[in-house]
Amino acid sequence: MASRYELGITGGVGTSGVASAELRAGSADAIRLKEVGVFLNAATASTLGVGKPAAIGVTPTSPILGQTSNGGAAAVGATAIAWGTPPTIPTQFYRRIGLPAAIGNGIIWTFQGDGLLIPASGSIVVWNLASNSVVTCYFVWEE
């Protein structure tokens, strides 16, 4: 059985055309994304997407490792909300949503079966497609 990990964070910024948060696989291990939840921290209409960036962020500042939810080993997957060089926009998005302007509005995206594969040294981003509210988000994945 794969080990399961979870982590909730507050995204970095609400600026249009940038990543708000990134889930990064380890340099030697792929991870499988099972769920992403995204919720508004302010009453700002927001348009967001989830996708694989064309290039992952470089030199993430203060990445946070996932927390095991079923007694697994230490996580290799980590989140980042700031970088020396940020991730680039995904070519396509797996999911997108426009949320109305109310604090707490949000979405939970699930990826059934084996989940969404994030290859070793790859990542998934929550991307701001407009000038958005800063978001609270969480990721659930398996390693």
C-alpha positions as CSV (number, residue, x, y, z in Angstrom):
1,M,0.0,0.0,0.0
2,A,1.3,3.5,-0.9
3,S,1.8,6.0,1.9
4,R,-0.6,8.9,1.9
5,Y,0.3,12.5,2.7
6,E,-1.6,15.7,3.1
7,L,-0.7,19.4,3.6
8,G,-2.7,22.6,3.9
9,I,-1.1,25.9,3.1
10,T,-2.0,29.5,2.3
11,G,-1.0,30.4,-1.2
12,G,1.6,33.0,-1.9
13,V,-0.1,35.7,-3.9
14,G,-3.2,36.6,-5.8
15,T,-1.5,38.3,-8.7
16,S,-2.7,37.3,-12.2
17,G,-0.5,35.1,-14.3
18,V,1.5,33.4,-11.5
19,A,1.5,30.3,-9.4
20,S,-0.2,30.6,-6.0
21,A,1.1,27.2,-4.8
22,E,3.1,24.3,-6.1
23,L,3.2,20.6,-5.1
24,R,6.7,19.2,-6.0
25,A,7.8,15.6,-6.3
26,G,11.2,14.6,-5.0
27,S,14.2,14.5,-7.3
28,A,14.1,10.6,-7.4
29,D,10.5,9.7,-6.7
30,A,7.2,10.4,-8.5
31,I,4.1,11.1,-6.5
32,R,0.4,10.6,-7.3
33,L,-1.9,13.6,-6.6
34,K,-5.3,12.4,-5.3
35,E,-7.0,15.7,-4.3
36,V,-6.7,19.5,-4.3
37,G,-8.9,21.9,-2.4
38,V,-8.8,25.6,-3.0
39,F,-10.7,28.3,-1.0
40,L,-10.8,32.1,-1.1
41,N,-9.4,34.1,1.8
42,A,-11.1,37.4,0.6
43,A,-14.3,38.4,-1.2
44,T,-12.6,38.7,-4.6
45,A,-14.0,37.0,-7.7
46,S,-11.2,34.6,-8.7
47,T,-10.3,32.3,-11.6
48,L,-7.9,29.5,-10.9
49,G,-6.5,26.5,-12.7
50,V,-4.5,23.3,-11.7
51,G,-1.9,22.1,-14.1
52,K,1.7,20.9,-14.7
53,P,3.9,23.9,-15.3
54,A,6.1,24.0,-18.4
55,A,9.0,24.4,-16.0
56,I,8.9,23.9,-12.2
57,G,9.9,26.6,-9.8
58,V,13.6,26.9,-9.0
59,T,15.0,27.5,-5.5
60,P,11.7,27.3,-3.6
61,T,11.9,29.2,-0.4
62,S,10.9,27.3,2.7
63,P,9.3,24.2,1.1
64,I,7.1,22.3,3.5
65,L,7.1,18.5,3.4
66,G,3.8,16.6,3.5
67,Q,2.4,15.1,6.6
68,T,1.7,11.4,6.7
69,S,-1.9,10.4,7.3
70,N,-1.4,6.6,7.5
71,G,1.9,6.1,9.2
72,G,4.2,6.2,6.2
73,A,7.9,7.3,6.0
74,A,8.9,10.9,5.8
75,A,7.5,12.6,2.7
76,V,9.4,13.4,-0.4
77,G,6.6,15.6,-1.8
78,A,6.7,19.2,-0.7
79,T,4.8,22.5,-1.3
80,A,6.2,25.9,-2.2
81,I,4.6,29.3,-2.4
82,A,7.7,31.4,-3.3
83,W,10.8,30.7,-5.5
84,G,14.0,32.2,-6.7
85,T,12.5,31.6,-10.2
86,P,8.8,30.8,-10.2
87,P,7.1,28.0,-12.2
88,T,5.9,28.8,-15.6
89,I,2.3,28.7,-16.8
90,P,1.0,25.2,-17.7
91,T,0.4,24.7,-21.4
92,Q,-3.0,23.2,-20.5
93,F,-4.9,22.9,-17.3
94,Y,-6.4,19.8,-15.8
95,R,-9.1,21.8,-14.0
96,R,-10.2,25.4,-14.0
97,I,-12.8,27.3,-12.0
98,G,-14.2,30.8,-11.6
99,L,-15.3,31.5,-8.0
100,P,-17.7,34.3,-7.0
101,A,-16.6,37.0,-4.6
102,A,-17.3,35.5,-1.1
103,I,-14.8,34.5,1.5
104,G,-14.7,30.7,1.8
105,N,-15.9,29.9,-1.7
106,G,-13.9,27.1,-3.1
107,I,-13.6,23.8,-4.9
108,I,-12.4,20.3,-4.1
109,W,-10.9,18.5,-7.2
110,T,-10.4,14.8,-6.9
111,F,-8.3,12.6,-9.2
112,Q,-9.8,9.1,-9.2
113,G,-8.0,5.7,-9.6
114,D,-4.3,6.0,-9.5
115,G,-4.5,9.8,-9.3
116,L,-2.5,12.3,-11.3
117,L,1.1,11.3,-11.8
118,I,3.7,14.0,-10.9
119,P,7.0,12.6,-12.2
120,A,10.2,12.8,-10.2
121,S,11.5,16.4,-10.3
122,G,8.0,17.5,-11.6
123,S,5.2,19.6,-10.0
124,I,1.6,20.7,-10.1
125,V,0.6,24.3,-9.6
126,V,-2.5,26.2,-8.5
127,W,-2.3,29.0,-11.0
128,N,-3.9,32.5,-10.9
129,L,-5.8,33.0,-14.2
130,A,-6.9,36.5,-13.0
131,S,-6.2,38.9,-10.2
132,N,-7.5,36.7,-7.4
133,S,-7.9,36.4,-3.7
134,V,-5.0,34.8,-1.9
135,V,-6.2,31.2,-1.4
136,T,-6.0,28.5,1.3
137,C,-5.4,25.2,-0.4
138,Y,-4.6,21.6,0.4
139,F,-3.1,18.7,-1.4
140,V,-3.5,15.0,-0.8
141,W,-1.1,12.6,-2.5
142,E,0.5,9.2,-2.4
143,E,4.1,8.2,-2.6
